């Protein structure tokens, strides 16, 4: 585990205070620029964005579930399981060394995905978003939709079959790219 990963984990878990966190980020940015070059800085920035996203999801997913599904249901349990697994995956991403500013090792909320339709060989590009913050463009897909649920946490190279009202879609996941602003978009907030 690198020093950067360790620091990010400590920040996530609330061991460091807010002011200390600001100082640590500034120190890491200056240190990496002077000692290791700009690519590492982008990695630190992305890990910080992932850390903030992780904290946001952890703090708001229960309220999200209660507001979206006020009564007990099978779907509520499925989404709760999906979000718990998502939080675990985010913790792995923040603590690991597989994240770069060019690509992510799996699909997360706020990432752009490049898919190959295995039926038509067409390449498709989508952005995975929350249902409340991002369904403004045709290429945005809610993580709660059938497509979003199947893609969330998948790795490049994996194939997915998705049942939709129009039939079955078969895709191969080609690439996952981070979008800093979309990763930092609040997971859930009451309007």
Buried (B, 14 or more C-beta within 10 A) or exposed (E): EEEBBEBBBBBBEEEBEEEEBEEBBEEBBEBBEEEEEEEBBBBBBBBBBBBBBBBBBBEBBEEBBEEBBEEEEEEBEEBBEBBEEBBEBBBEBBBEEEBBBEEBBBBBBBBBBBBBEBEEEEEBEBBBBBBBBBEEEEEBBBBBBBBBBBBBBBEBEBEBEBEEEEEEBBBBBBBBBBBBEBBBBEBBEEE
